[in-house]
Amino acid sequence: MNKRKKKGPRRGDEAEMDRARIFDERPCAFLWCLHCGRTYRWGEFRERDGLQMCPYDGCDGDTVMDGWRWDEVREGNPDYPKVPKRGHVYELNRTPGNIAEEFQRFQRVSKYSRGLLPQAQAAVVLGLSKQRVNALVVAGHLHEHDFFGKNFIAASDIAKFKAKKRRNGRPRGSGRNGEVLRVN
Ligand SMILES: [Zn+2]
């Protein structure tokens, strides 16, 4: 009786997307993933740790921060079809028009994630090397978000990561008053 969720594109029964709630965004037909360059239908995603991820296996993009509306991508490449080919990798061409939309999304995402820090600066805040931060991103412990061709880390992720580090580290009675960040 219960219809199992299929992996492929579904029609008609679109799932509720977090981005609609978070950004008060109207649904569109297709989204494009900034991480893998492929498109998917509104309502498609893979659920991972409570996040709605890009539906393509192995992609670490999520649908909230890394999904562009297909029309914004087409703005930079008017030759791209209205209905994109499934699984096809489409290059992004940034134009003044879609950069303005990107900036609006940057502001919304920034608000939602309590700020975005360029990756190099995130490494400084975490007291880690850039290589270590890269490794943490690859391992899925931190998520990076590309805006304007640069990598950003969400402040909420940084805070979570620091809290975890503190929990796992040795308890330090002396550091009560100040924020003491110990990274070994
Ligand atoms: Zn993807």
Backbone and ligand atoms as CSV (ligand in chain L), in Angstrom:
chain,resi,resn,atom,element,x,y,z
A,1,MET,N,N,0.815,-1.210,0.000
A,1,MET,CA,C,0.000,0.000,0.000
A,1,MET,C,C,0.846,1.255,0.000
A,2,ASN,N,N,1.844,1.212,0.902
A,2,ASN,CA,C,2.747,2.347,0.950
A,2,ASN,C,C,3.635,2.388,-0.276
A,3,LYS,N,N,3.564,3.481,-0.946
A,3,LYS,CA,C,4.449,3.589,-2.106
A,3,LYS,C,C,5.856,3.916,-1.625
A,4,ARG,N,N,6.806,3.084,-1.993
A,4,ARG,CA,C,8.199,3.338,-1.614
A,4,ARG,C,C,8.737,4.498,-2.431
A,5,LYS,N,N,9.584,5.262,-1.804
A,5,LYS,CA,C,10.210,6.357,-2.538
A,5,LYS,C,C,11.181,5.792,-3.560
A,6,LYS,N,N,10.969,6.191,-4.763
A,6,LYS,CA,C,11.880,5.728,-5.808
A,6,LYS,C,C,13.025,6.717,-5.938
A,7,LYS,N,N,14.129,6.234,-6.480
A,7,LYS,CA,C,15.299,7.100,-6.590
A,7,LYS,C,C,15.199,8.039,-7.777
A,8,GLY,N,N,14.548,7.598,-8.776
A,8,GLY,CA,C,14.501,8.370,-10.018
A,8,GLY,C,C,13.589,9.569,-9.904
A,9,PRO,N,N,13.462,10.298,-10.985
A,9,PRO,CA,C,12.582,11.464,-10.949
A,9,PRO,C,C,11.134,11.043,-10.720
A,10,ARG,N,N,10.475,11.788,-9.887
A,10,ARG,CA,C,9.070,11.485,-9.652
A,10,ARG,C,C,8.248,12.648,-10.137
A,11,ARG,N,N,7.086,12.334,-10.562
A,11,ARG,CA,C,6.220,13.402,-11.046
A,11,ARG,C,C,5.020,13.543,-10.132
A,12,GLY,N,N,4.581,14.740,-9.958
A,12,GLY,CA,C,3.324,14.928,-9.241
A,12,GLY,C,C,3.476,15.005,-7.737
A,13,ASP,N,N,4.177,14.050,-7.144
A,13,ASP,CA,C,4.254,14.039,-5.681
A,13,ASP,C,C,5.591,14.627,-5.222
A,14,GLU,N,N,5.735,15.902,-5.435
A,14,GLU,CA,C,6.980,16.533,-5.050
A,14,GLU,C,C,7.133,16.560,-3.538
A,15,ALA,N,N,8.321,16.188,-3.082
A,15,ALA,CA,C,8.576,16.218,-1.654
A,15,ALA,C,C,8.816,17.660,-1.224
A,16,GLU,N,N,8.532,17.894,0.027
A,16,GLU,CA,C,8.767,19.222,0.595
A,16,GLU,C,C,10.269,19.482,0.639
A,17,MET,N,N,10.698,20.573,0.080
A,17,MET,CA,C,12.126,20.873,0.112
A,17,MET,C,C,12.421,21.889,1.213
A,18,ASP,N,N,13.505,21.609,1.948
A,18,ASP,CA,C,13.878,22.497,3.050
A,18,ASP,C,C,14.089,23.934,2.573
A,19,ARG,N,N,14.628,24.069,1.356
A,19,ARG,CA,C,14.938,25.419,0.897
A,19,ARG,C,C,13.674,26.277,0.734
A,20,ALA,N,N,12.556,25.620,0.448
A,20,ALA,CA,C,11.299,26.362,0.319
A,20,ALA,C,C,10.936,26.997,1.655
A,21,ARG,N,N,11.130,26.220,2.721
A,21,ARG,CA,C,10.804,26.691,4.063
A,21,ARG,C,C,11.839,27.723,4.533
A,22,ILE,N,N,13.125,27.413,4.316
A,22,ILE,CA,C,14.199,28.260,4.843
A,22,ILE,C,C,14.246,29.611,4.135
A,23,PHE,N,N,14.105,29.574,2.825
A,23,PHE,CA,C,14.245,30.822,2.057
A,23,PHE,C,C,12.900,31.384,1.615
A,24,ASP,N,N,11.811,30.704,2.028
A,24,ASP,CA,C,10.498,31.126,1.581
A,24,ASP,C,C,10.489,31.216,0.048
A,25,GLU,N,N,11.003,30.143,-0.555
A,25,GLU,CA,C,11.240,30.141,-1.998
A,25,GLU,C,C,10.129,29.399,-2.735
A,26,ARG,N,N,9.763,29.932,-3.869
A,26,ARG,CA,C,8.766,29.248,-4.701
A,26,ARG,C,C,9.429,28.116,-5.453
A,27,PRO,N,N,8.739,26.980,-5.548
A,27,PRO,CA,C,9.316,25.864,-6.309
A,27,PRO,C,C,9.551,26.239,-7.769
A,28,CYS,N,N,10.551,25.602,-8.368
A,28,CYS,CA,C,10.760,25.725,-9.805
A,28,CYS,C,C,10.904,24.304,-10.339
A,29,ALA,N,N,10.957,24.151,-11.642
A,29,ALA,CA,C,10.960,22.797,-12.198
A,29,ALA,C,C,12.266,22.067,-11.898
A,30,PHE,N,N,13.400,22.765,-12.112
A,30,PHE,CA,C,14.694,22.093,-11.986
A,30,PHE,C,C,15.679,22.909,-11.161
A,31,LEU,N,N,16.533,22.176,-10.450
A,31,LEU,CA,C,17.653,22.798,-9.745
A,31,LEU,C,C,18.943,22.253,-10.339
A,32,TRP,N,N,19.987,23.038,-10.221
A,32,TRP,CA,C,21.298,22.670,-10.743
A,32,TRP,C,C,22.273,22.660,-9.576
A,33,CYS,N,N,23.116,21.633,-9.524
A,33,CYS,CA,C,24.021,21.468,-8.389
A,33,CYS,C,C,25.371,22.109,-8.686
A,34,LEU,N,N,25.761,23.016,-7.825
A,34,LEU,CA,C,27.026,23.729,-8.000
A,34,LEU,C,C,28.225,22.803,-7.795
A,35,HIS,N,N,28.035,21.732,-7.060
A,35,HIS,CA,C,29.168,20.834,-6.790
A,35,HIS,C,C,29.430,19.865,-7.937
A,36,CYS,N,N,28.380,19.355,-8.546
A,36,CYS,CA,C,28.618,18.350,-9.601
A,36,CYS,C,C,28.159,18.830,-10.979
A,37,GLY,N,N,27.493,19.977,-11.048
A,37,GLY,CA,C,27.107,20.532,-12.342
A,37,GLY,C,C,25.926,19.833,-12.999
A,38,ARG,N,N,25.275,18.929,-12.241
A,38,ARG,CA,C,24.135,18.203,-12.821
A,38,ARG,C,C,22.815,18.757,-12.289
A,39,THR,N,N,21.751,18.416,-12.974
A,39,THR,CA,C,20.441,18.964,-12.615
A,39,THR,C,C,19.534,17.878,-12.031
A,40,TYR,N,N,18.543,18.318,-11.311
A,40,TYR,CA,C,17.528,17.409,-10.768
A,40,TYR,C,C,16.229,18.177,-10.622
A,41,ARG,N,N,15.169,17.395,-10.463
A,41,ARG,CA,C,13.858,18.016,-10.321
A,41,ARG,C,C,13.677,18.564,-8.917
A,42,TRP,N,N,12.953,19.621,-8.801
A,42,TRP,CA,C,12.515,20.138,-7.489
A,42,TRP,C,C,11.814,18.990,-6.766
A,43,GLY,N,N,12.219,18.730,-5.537
A,43,GLY,CA,C,11.589,17.647,-4.778
A,43,GLY,C,C,12.452,16.401,-4.695
A,44,GLU,N,N,13.509,16.346,-5.487
A,44,GLU,CA,C,14.418,15.200,-5.419
A,44,GLU,C,C,15.596,15.521,-4.513
A,45,PHE,N,N,15.965,14.565,-3.683
A,45,PHE,CA,C,17.159,14.736,-2.852
A,45,PHE,C,C,17.497,13.411,-2.199
A,46,ARG,N,N,18.698,13.315,-1.659
A,46,ARG,CA,C,19.084,12.195,-0.805
A,46,ARG,C,C,19.148,12.729,0.618
A,47,GLU,N,N,18.541,12.021,1.534
A,47,GLU,CA,C,18.567,12.477,2.917
A,47,GLU,C,C,19.849,11.954,3.577
A,48,ARG,N,N,20.629,12.878,4.178
A,48,ARG,CA,C,21.833,12.452,4.892
A,48,ARG,C,C,22.015,13.320,6.131
A,49,ASP,N,N,22.065,12.700,7.289
A,49,ASP,CA,C,22.201,13.420,8.570
A,49,ASP,C,C,21.200,14.566,8.670
A,50,GLY,N,N,19.992,14.322,8.210
A,50,GLY,CA,C,18.961,15.354,8.311
A,50,GLY,C,C,19.088,16.452,7.272
A,51,LEU,N,N,20.063,16.315,6.363
A,51,LEU,CA,C,20.222,17.316,5.312
A,51,LEU,C,C,19.681,16.766,3.997
A,52,GLN,N,N,19.142,17.647,3.198
A,52,GLN,CA,C,18.687,17.247,1.872
A,52,GLN,C,C,19.832,17.470,0.894
A,53,MET,N,N,20.440,16.365,0.493
A,53,MET,CA,C,21.624,16.437,-0.359
A,53,MET,C,C,21.236,16.326,-1.830
A,54,CYS,N,N,22.147,16.751,-2.696
A,54,CYS,CA,C,22.013,16.539,-4.143
A,54,CYS,C,C,21.670,15.069,-4.375
A,55,PRO,N,N,20.683,14.779,-5.236
A,55,PRO,CA,C,20.231,13.384,-5.381
A,55,PRO,C,C,21.252,12.457,-6.049
A,56,TYR,N,N,22.297,13.013,-6.647
A,56,TYR,CA,C,23.259,12.139,-7.328
A,56,TYR,C,C,24.215,11.509,-6.316
A,57,ASP,N,N,24.356,10.187,-6.399
A,57,ASP,CA,C,25.213,9.436,-5.481
A,57,ASP,C,C,26.627,9.995,-5.473
A,58,GLY,N,N,27.174,10.147,-4.270
A,58,GLY,CA,C,28.570,10.544,-4.154
A,58,GLY,C,C,28.792,12.043,-4.210
A,59,CYS,N,N,27.772,12.816,-4.497
A,59,CYS,CA,C,27.937,14.267,-4.549
A,59,CYS,C,C,27.763,14.840,-3.138
A,60,ASP,N,N,28.625,15.768,-2.773
A,60,ASP,CA,C,28.541,16.338,-1.424
A,60,ASP,C,C,27.858,17.709,-1.425
A,61,GLY,N,N,27.211,18.052,-2.538
A,61,GLY,CA,C,26.448,19.294,-2.560
A,61,GLY,C,C,25.113,19.085,-1.850
A,62,ASP,N,N,24.596,20.135,-1.229
A,62,ASP,CA,C,23.251,19.978,-0.683
A,62,ASP,C,C,22.275,20.829,-1.506
A,63,THR,N,N,20.996,20.571,-1.285
A,63,THR,CA,C,19.999,21.231,-2.136
A,63,THR,C,C,19.646,22.623,-1.628
A,64,VAL,N,N,20.027,22.924,-0.370
A,64,VAL,CA,C,19.666,24.224,0.197
A,64,VAL,C,C,20.660,25.291,-0.232
A,65,MET,N,N,21.946,25.026,-0.017
A,65,MET,CA,C,22.952,26.056,-0.264
A,65,MET,C,C,23.597,25.929,-1.636
A,66,ASP,N,N,23.653,24.735,-2.164
A,66,ASP,CA,C,24.418,24.506,-3.389
A,66,ASP,C,C,23.538,24.313,-4.625
A,67,GLY,N,N,22.237,24.393,-4.451
A,67,GLY,CA,C,21.337,24.238,-5.592
A,67,GLY,C,C,20.968,25.593,-6.191
A,68,TRP,N,N,21.236,25.763,-7.449
A,68,TRP,CA,C,20.821,26.979,-8.168
A,68,TRP,C,C,19.545,26.679,-8.923
A,69,ARG,N,N,18.721,27.652,-9.047
A,69,ARG,CA,C,17.563,27.490,-9.924
A,69,ARG,C,C,18.076,27.399,-11.360
A,70,TRP,N,N,17.532,26.465,-12.101
A,70,TRP,CA,C,18.025,26.205,-13.453
A,70,TRP,C,C,17.967,27.456,-14.328
A,71,ASP,N,N,16.963,28.256,-14.130
A,71,ASP,CA,C,16.837,29.476,-14.933
A,71,ASP,C,C,18.014,30.434,-14.717
A,72,GLU,N,N,18.570,30.418,-13.503
A,72,GLU,CA,C,19.720,31.284,-13.222
A,72,GLU,C,C,20.957,30.801,-13.968
A,73,VAL,N,N,21.076,29.495,-14.118
A,73,VAL,CA,C,22.205,28.936,-14.868
A,73,VAL,C,C,22.018,29.227,-16.354
A,74,ARG,N,N,20.787,29.102,-16.811
A,74,ARG,CA,C,20.479,29.359,-18.227
A,74,ARG,C,C,20.712,30.819,-18.593
A,75,GLU,N,N,20.567,31.675,-17.617
A,75,GLU,CA,C,20.807,33.095,-17.847
A,75,GLU,C,C,22.217,33.322,-18.415
A,76,GLY,N,N,23.191,32.544,-17.923
A,76,GLY,CA,C,24.566,32.661,-18.409
A,76,GLY,C,C,24.819,31.866,-19.685
A,77,ASN,N,N,23.959,30.918,-19.987
A,77,ASN,CA,C,24.059,30.093,-21.195
A,77,ASN,C,C,22.684,29.920,-21.815
A,78,PRO,N,N,22.233,30.931,-22.550
A,78,PRO,CA,C,20.873,30.876,-23.107
A,78,PRO,C,C,20.651,29.679,-24.036
A,79,ASP,N,N,21.740,29.046,-24.487
A,79,ASP,CA,C,21.586,27.868,-25.352
A,79,ASP,C,C,21.171,26.621,-24.576
A,80,TYR,N,N,21.334,26.642,-23.292
A,80,TYR,CA,C,20.941,25.469,-22.505
A,80,TYR,C,C,19.431,25.262,-22.625
A,81,PRO,N,N,19.010,23.983,-22.702
A,81,PRO,CA,C,17.573,23.716,-22.898
A,81,PRO,C,C,16.739,24.054,-21.663
A,82,LYS,N,N,15.468,24.313,-21.902
A,82,LYS,CA,C,14.538,24.589,-20.786
A,82,LYS,C,C,14.437,23.380,-19.883
A,83,VAL,N,N,14.434,22.203,-20.512
A,83,VAL,CA,C,14.397,20.938,-19.767
A,83,VAL,C,C,15.778,20.299,-19.879
A,84,PRO,N,N,16.558,20.359,-18.799
A,84,PRO,CA,C,17.932,19.866,-18.882
A,84,PRO,C,C,17.992,18.343,-18.967
A,85,LYS,N,N,19.105,17.865,-19.520
A,85,LYS,CA,C,19.291,16.423,-19.662
A,85,LYS,C,C,19.772,15.849,-18.340
A,86,ARG,N,N,19.098,14.791,-17.918
A,86,ARG,CA,C,19.429,14.183,-16.642
A,86,ARG,C,C,20.857,13.614,-16.669
A,87,GLY,N,N,21.656,13.922,-15.641
A,87,GLY,CA,C,22.997,13.358,-15.534
A,87,GLY,C,C,24.044,14.120,-16.325
A,88,HIS,N,N,23.602,15.035,-17.165
A,88,HIS,CA,C,24.538,15.811,-17.972
A,88,HIS,C,C,25.183,16.890,-17.095
A,89,VAL,N,N,26.496,17.100,-17.298
A,89,VAL,CA,C,27.199,18.137,-16.537
A,89,VAL,C,C,27.167,19.444,-17.326
A,90,TYR,N,N,26.533,20.446,-16.748
A,90,TYR,CA,C,26.447,21.761,-17.380
A,90,TYR,C,C,27.415,22.727,-16.704
A,91,GLU,N,N,28.234,23.379,-17.510
A,91,GLU,CA,C,29.151,24.384,-16.970
A,91,GLU,C,C,28.364,25.634,-16.602
A,92,LEU,N,N,28.882,26.307,-15.572
A,92,LEU,CA,C,28.255,27.555,-15.151
A,92,LEU,C,C,28.982,28.740,-15.787
A,93,ASN,N,N,28.238,29.649,-16.305
A,93,ASN,CA,C,28.811,30.892,-16.806
A,93,ASN,C,C,28.227,32.031,-15.980
A,94,ARG,N,N,29.077,32.636,-15.157
A,94,ARG,CA,C,28.574,33.727,-14.317
A,94,ARG,C,C,28.451,35.007,-15.144
A,95,THR,N,N,27.311,35.645,-14.984
A,95,THR,CA,C,27.047,36.908,-15.680
A,95,THR,C,C,26.599,37.936,-14.636
A,96,PRO,N,N,26.619,39.219,-14.979
A,96,PRO,CA,C,26.122,40.202,-14.005
A,96,PRO,C,C,24.724,39.844,-13.509
A,97,GLY,N,N,23.888,39.304,-14.401
A,97,GLY,CA,C,22.523,38.948,-14.013
A,97,GLY,C,C,22.484,37.851,-12.975
A,98,ASN,N,N,23.164,36.731,-13.237
A,98,ASN,CA,C,23.018,35.660,-12.252
A,98,ASN,C,C,23.945,35.840,-11.056
A,99,ILE,N,N,24.949,36.717,-11.161
A,99,ILE,CA,C,25.760,37.023,-9.968
A,99,ILE,C,C,24.923,37.823,-8.975
A,100,ALA,N,N,24.042,38.678,-9.490
A,100,ALA,CA,C,23.145,39.418,-8.593
A,100,ALA,C,C,22.262,38.437,-7.825
A,101,GLU,N,N,21.754,37.397,-8.529
A,101,GLU,CA,C,20.939,36.383,-7.852
A,101,GLU,C,C,21.787,35.571,-6.870
A,102,GLU,N,N,23.039,35.289,-7.294
A,102,GLU,CA,C,23.950,34.550,-6.418
A,102,GLU,C,C,24.210,35.337,-5.134
A,103,PHE,N,N,24.352,36.636,-5.280
A,103,PHE,CA,C,24.606,37.484,-4.121
A,103,PHE,C,C,23.405,37.479,-3.174
A,104,GLN,N,N,22.201,37.507,-3.760
A,104,GLN,CA,C,21.003,37.430,-2.912
A,104,GLN,C,C,20.971,36.117,-2.138
A,105,ARG,N,N,21.350,35.018,-2.843
A,105,ARG,CA,C,21.351,33.728,-2.165
A,105,ARG,C,C,22.447,33.693,-1.107
A,106,PHE,N,N,23.597,34.289,-1.413
A,106,PHE,CA,C,24.695,34.367,-0.456
A,106,PHE,C,C,24.210,35.039,0.842
A,107,GLN,N,N,23.461,36.107,0.681
A,107,GLN,CA,C,22.956,36.817,1.860
A,107,GLN,C,C,21.969,35.967,2.651
A,108,ARG,N,N,21.088,35.267,1.923
A,108,ARG,CA,C,20.109,34.409,2.611
A,108,ARG,C,C,20.805,33.266,3.333
A,109,VAL,N,N,21.776,32.617,2.621
A,109,VAL,CA,C,22.492,31.481,3.209
A,109,VAL,C,C,23.297,31.950,4.410
A,110,SER,N,N,23.890,33.127,4.272
A,110,SER,CA,C,24.712,33.681,5.339
A,110,SER,C,C,23.878,33.900,6.603
A,111,LYS,N,N,22.681,34.407,6.395
A,111,LYS,CA,C,21.786,34.643,7.519
A,111,LYS,C,C,21.399,33.311,8.173
A,112,TYR,N,N,21.069,32.354,7.322
A,112,TYR,CA,C,20.623,31.042,7.787
A,112,TYR,C,C,21.736,30.304,8.526
A,113,SER,N,N,22.981,30.471,8.069
A,113,SER,CA,C,24.075,29.691,8.659
A,113,SER,C,C,24.934,30.548,9.589
A,114,ARG,N,N,24.365,31.659,10.043
A,114,ARG,CA,C,25.025,32.564,10.992
A,114,ARG,C,C,26.345,33.101,10.453
A,115,GLY,N,N,26.438,33.267,9.190
A,115,GLY,CA,C,27.630,33.853,8.585
A,115,GLY,C,C,28.423,32.849,7.783
A,116,LEU,N,N,29.120,33.331,6.782
A,116,LEU,CA,C,29.966,32.477,5.950
A,116,LEU,C,C,31.378,33.041,5.991
A,117,LEU,N,N,32.321,32.151,6.175
A,117,LEU,CA,C,33.711,32.566,6.277
A,117,LEU,C,C,34.487,31.938,5.124
A,118,PRO,N,N,35.323,32.741,4.434
A,118,PRO,CA,C,36.165,32.110,3.406
A,118,PRO,C,C,36.996,30.998,4.045
A,119,GLN,N,N,37.236,29.946,3.283
A,119,GLN,CA,C,37.849,28.751,3.854
A,119,GLN,C,C,39.190,29.047,4.542
A,120,ALA,N,N,40.014,29.897,3.942
A,120,ALA,CA,C,41.328,30.195,4.531
A,120,ALA,C,C,41.159,30.837,5.908
A,121,GLN,N,N,40.151,31.716,6.031
A,121,GLN,CA,C,39.911,32.377,7.313
A,121,GLN,C,C,39.286,31.405,8.315
A,122,ALA,N,N,38.469,30.483,7.801
A,122,ALA,CA,C,37.890,29.456,8.674
A,122,ALA,C,C,39.001,28.628,9.305
A,123,ALA,N,N,40.052,28.347,8.528
A,123,ALA,CA,C,41.189,27.580,9.049
A,123,ALA,C,C,41.844,28.339,10.199
A,124,VAL,N,N,41.975,29.660,10.042
A,124,VAL,CA,C,42.584,30.473,11.101
A,124,VAL,C,C,41.735,30.419,12.368
A,125,VAL,N,N,40.418,30.570,12.190
A,125,VAL,CA,C,39.515,30.549,13.343
A,125,VAL,C,C,39.566,29.196,14.062
A,126,LEU,N,N,39.691,28.138,13.274
A,126,LEU,CA,C,39.735,26.800,13.859
A,126,LEU,C,C,41.133,26.448,14.372
A,127,GLY,N,N,42.126,27.272,14.037
A,127,GLY,CA,C,43.493,26.975,14.447
A,127,GLY,C,C,44.061,25.762,13.732
A,128,LEU,N,N,43.615,25.553,12.519
A,128,LEU,CA,C,44.066,24.401,11.741
A,128,LEU,C,C,44.728,24.881,10.454
A,129,SER,N,N,45.506,24.005,9.858
A,129,SER,CA,C,46.096,24.340,8.568
A,129,SER,C,C,45.027,24.254,7.483
A,130,LYS,N,N,45.277,24.910,6.358
A,130,LYS,CA,C,44.325,24.836,5.249
A,130,LYS,C,C,44.186,23.398,4.756
A,131,GLN,N,N,45.308,22.672,4.794
A,131,GLN,CA,C,45.281,21.267,4.356
A,131,GLN,C,C,44.366,20.441,5.249
A,132,ARG,N,N,44.458,20.701,6.561
A,132,ARG,CA,C,43.638,19.955,7.525
A,132,ARG,C,C,42.155,20.269,7.295
A,133,VAL,N,N,41.863,21.538,7.046
A,133,VAL,CA,C,40.468,21.923,6.787
A,133,VAL,C,C,39.975,21.245,5.507
A,134,ASN,N,N,40.837,21.217,4.507
A,134,ASN,CA,C,40.482,20.508,3.273
A,134,ASN,C,C,40.159,19.050,3.543
A,135,ALA,N,N,40.992,18.420,4.367
A,135,ALA,CA,C,40.785,17.005,4.690
A,135,ALA,C,C,39.461,16.817,5.422
A,136,LEU,N,N,39.123,17.756,6.305
A,136,LEU,CA,C,37.863,17.660,7.045
A,136,LEU,C,C,36.669,17.827,6.110
A,137,VAL,N,N,36.841,18.665,5.102
A,137,VAL,CA,C,35.770,18.841,4.114
A,137,VAL,C,C,35.588,17.548,3.325
A,138,VAL,N,N,36.719,16.981,2.890
A,138,VAL,CA,C,36.661,15.742,2.105
A,138,VAL,C,C,36.015,14.626,2.925
A,139,ALA,N,N,36.328,14.603,4.221
A,139,ALA,CA,C,35.783,13.552,5.094
A,139,ALA,C,C,34.332,13.836,5.491
A,140,GLY,N,N,33.813,15.001,5.111
A,140,GLY,CA,C,32.415,15.310,5.391
A,140,GLY,C,C,32.166,15.917,6.770
A,141,HIS,N,N,33.231,16.265,7.508
A,141,HIS,CA,C,33.048,16.868,8.832
A,141,HIS,C,C,32.741,18.359,8.749
A,142,LEU,N,N,33.189,18.973,7.689
A,142,LEU,CA,C,32.842,20.375,7.424
A,142,LEU,C,C,32.323,20.445,5.995
A,143,HIS,N,N,31.375,21.333,5.766
A,143,HIS,CA,C,30.839,21.476,4.412
A,143,HIS,C,C,31.312,22.799,3.827
A,144,GLU,N,N,31.755,22.751,2.603
A,144,GLU,CA,C,32.146,24.016,1.988
A,144,GLU,C,C,31.096,24.420,0.966
A,145,HIS,N,N,30.964,25.709,0.815
A,145,HIS,CA,C,29.965,26.254,-0.099
A,145,HIS,C,C,30.637,27.251,-1.019
A,146,ASP,N,N,30.405,27.073,-2.284
A,146,ASP,CA,C,31.047,27.915,-3.278
A,146,ASP,C,C,30.131,29.088,-3.619
A,147,PHE,N,N,30.644,30.259,-3.402
A,147,PHE,CA,C,29.977,31.472,-3.888
A,147,PHE,C,C,31.014,32.293,-4.628
A,148,PHE,N,N,30.660,32.775,-5.774
A,148,PHE,CA,C,31.533,33.627,-6.579
A,148,PHE,C,C,32.862,32.933,-6.887
A,149,GLY,N,N,32.843,31.615,-6.960
A,149,GLY,CA,C,34.054,30.864,-7.284
A,149,GLY,C,C,35.014,30.709,-6.116
A,150,LYS,N,N,34.569,31.063,-4.914
A,150,LYS,CA,C,35.421,30.912,-3.731
A,150,LYS,C,C,34.732,30.001,-2.720
A,151,ASN,N,N,35.529,29.343,-1.890
A,151,ASN,CA,C,34.970,28.398,-0.921
A,151,ASN,C,C,34.740,29.040,0.438
A,152,PHE,N,N,33.542,28.830,0.943
A,152,PHE,CA,C,33.168,29.354,2.242
A,152,PHE,C,C,32.749,28.211,3.166
A,153,ILE,N,N,32.944,28.430,4.460
A,153,ILE,CA,C,32.467,27.484,5.474
A,153,ILE,C,C,31.445,28.224,6.326
A,154,ALA,N,N,30.353,27.538,6.657
A,154,ALA,CA,C,29.302,28.158,7.460
A,154,ALA,C,C,29.762,28.316,8.903
A,155,ALA,N,N,29.489,29.478,9.477
A,155,ALA,CA,C,29.859,29.734,10.868
A,155,ALA,C,C,29.188,28.739,11.801
A,156,SER,N,N,27.954,28.312,11.467
A,156,SER,CA,C,27.263,27.335,12.314
A,156,SER,C,C,28.028,26.011,12.331
A,157,ASP,N,N,28.613,25.633,11.188
A,157,ASP,CA,C,29.429,24.420,11.117
A,157,ASP,C,C,30.694,24.556,11.961
A,158,ILE,N,N,31.296,25.750,11.887
A,158,ILE,CA,C,32.528,25.997,12.636
A,158,ILE,C,C,32.243,25.899,14.137
A,159,ALA,N,N,31.120,26.503,14.556
A,159,ALA,CA,C,30.749,26.466,15.972
A,159,ALA,C,C,30.516,25.028,16.433
A,160,LYS,N,N,29.800,24.263,15.591
A,160,LYS,CA,C,29.525,22.863,15.933
A,160,LYS,C,C,30.831,22.086,16.062
A,161,PHE,N,N,31.731,22.337,15.115
A,161,PHE,CA,C,32.999,21.618,15.086
A,161,PHE,C,C,33.830,21.954,16.320
A,162,LYS,N,N,33.852,23.224,16.696
A,162,LYS,CA,C,34.621,23.638,17.864
A,162,LYS,C,C,34.041,23.020,19.138
A,163,ALA,N,N,32.708,22.976,19.214
A,163,ALA,CA,C,32.063,22.399,20.395
A,163,ALA,C,C,32.420,20.919,20.518
A,164,LYS,N,N,32.434,20.237,19.386
A,164,LYS,CA,C,32.760,18.811,19.390
A,164,LYS,C,C,34.207,18.604,19.830
A,165,LYS,N,N,35.075,19.462,19.310
A,165,LYS,CA,C,36.501,19.397,19.662
A,165,LYS,C,C,36.681,19.562,21.162
A,166,ARG,N,N,35.939,20.509,21.726
A,166,ARG,CA,C,36.058,20.758,23.163
A,166,ARG,C,C,35.574,19.569,23.967
A,167,ARG,N,N,34.439,18.994,23.506
A,167,ARG,CA,C,33.896,17.830,24.210
A,167,ARG,C,C,34.880,16.680,24.207
A,168,ASN,N,N,35.542,16.501,23.053
A,168,ASN,CA,C,36.451,15.374,22.915
A,168,ASN,C,C,37.806,15.633,23.574
A,169,GLY,N,N,38.114,16.888,23.781
A,169,GLY,CA,C,39.411,17.237,24.351
A,169,GLY,C,C,39.411,17.039,25.857
A,170,ARG,N,N,40.571,17.284,26.474
A,170,ARG,CA,C,40.663,17.171,27.923
A,170,ARG,C,C,39.892,18.307,28.558
A,171,PRO,N,N,39.136,18.010,29.596
A,171,PRO,CA,C,38.428,19.098,30.274
A,171,PRO,C,C,39.439,20.043,30.924
A,172,ARG,N,N,39.206,21.315,30.790
A,172,ARG,CA,C,40.161,22.281,31.334
A,172,ARG,C,C,39.441,23.257,32.242
A,173,GLY,N,N,39.681,23.112,33.544
A,173,GLY,CA,C,39.013,23.964,34.518
A,173,GLY,C,C,39.451,25.409,34.424
A,174,SER,N,N,40.659,25.619,33.968
A,174,SER,CA,C,41.204,26.975,33.997
A,174,SER,C,C,40.643,27.856,32.886
A,175,GLY,N,N,40.056,27.249,31.915
A,175,GLY,CA,C,39.623,28.041,30.762
A,175,GLY,C,C,38.184,28.490,30.854
A,176,ARG,N,N,37.650,28.568,32.044
A,176,ARG,CA,C,36.243,28.894,32.246
A,176,ARG,C,C,35.812,30.232,31.656
A,177,ASN,N,N,36.620,31.232,31.897
A,177,ASN,CA,C,36.175,32.585,31.560
A,177,ASN,C,C,36.291,32.917,30.084
A,178,GLY,N,N,37.285,32.370,29.475
A,178,GLY,CA,C,37.479,32.720,28.072
A,178,GLY,C,C,37.207,31.527,27.194
A,179,GLU,N,N,37.085,31.785,25.928
A,179,GLU,CA,C,36.953,30.703,24.951
A,179,GLU,C,C,38.342,30.157,24.714
A,180,VAL,N,N,38.589,28.975,25.199
A,180,VAL,CA,C,39.898,28.388,24.970
A,180,VAL,C,C,39.764,27.312,23.901
A,181,LEU,N,N,40.423,27.519,22.829
A,181,LEU,CA,C,40.345,26.527,21.753
A,181,LEU,C,C,41.648,25.752,21.731
A,182,ARG,N,N,41.534,24.482,21.984
A,182,ARG,CA,C,42.702,23.605,21.969
A,182,ARG,C,C,42.616,22.725,20.755
A,183,VAL,N,N,43.587,22.783,19.942
A,183,VAL,CA,C,43.610,21.850,18.829
A,183,VAL,C,C,44.949,21.155,18.841
A,184,ASN,N,N,44.891,19.848,18.918
A,184,ASN,CA,C,46.138,19.090,18.973
A,184,ASN,C,C,46.510,18.579,17.605
L,1,ZN,ZN,ZN,25.547,17.377,-7.075
